[in-house]
Amino acid sequence: MIDLNFISRFKTKAKYKKTYKDAKLSYLNRIRWAVSMFYFGMGLCFATWASRIPDIKTELHLGSGELGTILFAIPLGQLIIMPFSGKLVTRFGSHRILVFALLFYVLSLSSLGLAVASWQLSLGLLFFGIFGNLSNIAVNTQGVYTEELFKKTIMSSFHGMWSLAGFIGAVVGIGMLALELTPLIHFMIVGGIVLLLMIFNYKLLIKAKETIKTEKKKLFSKPDSALIWLGIIGFCCMASEGVMFDWSGVYFKDVIKAPGPLVILGYTSFMIMMAGGRFFGDGLIHKFGRKTVMQISGIMISAGLFTSVFFPFLIPSTIAFMFVGLGVSTIVPTIYSIAGKNPTVPPGEALTIVSSVSFLGFLMGPPVIGYIAELFGLRFSFAFIGVFGVLIAFMVSRIKAIQ
């Protein structure tokens, strides 16, 4: 239950607005903006790390298989905290956990720039995964609460801010490479920006009281099957998305042979389309329906990845990565919105189940790609992930909760 004590605020401020309604809407929009900035901060942190993976891989003299092993530290961190993240958010409030987790997410990012050995990078990525998962659960809980205030679907726009941050992070990454700044300096500059966003917006986070049922539950109870299927769809989508984040730069460098700073071109084109698709996603779903949009999105993911495999050249692969970005743009926000309306599970609990399963794909996909690439080559590994898009289209057609 959300208690924001709106009335006292509006009675003192309404005289400066045309109407009481305008005053309330203005304050709600300020809350929405504050929550959006936390999505933006999270996206900027992850994009900053992703933009320097090829550079760090070269500096530490890592092979594709070794890099894949090291990247497993992120999902390992997520698995460690996953059983507790939902409970922590419920007990201490998503607003408190979000500030705490994002602060240490920033510090973990900076620590990655200090790594001079593979074990140090692995340790840094372990904590990066732990605080990334905490931040993810807390910020999406804030997103659900904000949707409740507006009485309409706005989750896609929140994820659009995350994607926009990814695009900006890629552009900043190009600039940092051009200036020949080290990853440490790059990470510290971005960390300072995110801390400023937190300082100016944390007071507007929603302090909600989540309703907890009094009946005693088992520690590990069987979750709702519909939520599990939504999570699997999210897993397939975010595995594709994670591959774009962690391996698109390597793909353009090693397979496409893109010159200089253009190694980030594929990642940048992917982020532009993903961000754009999320800002327009709610309108497309309203016009064509969730099922149709999600099925087309799955096919676009497969088409884009297969195109990059069969036509490994700069322009075709850039266009192909744009298709992948547009394909993944609306799937995760849509399944989060559906999960939040589950009739048998409270929104916060449902969101934790779906987002945890989904985010495993985001974190486990890239390491698996490393192993496949070591055995069969990077093009084959991209083709393997391309199958996930077809699976998404098939599963969407079979789930009754998606209309």
Beta strands, then each sheet from edge to edge (+ up, - down):
end
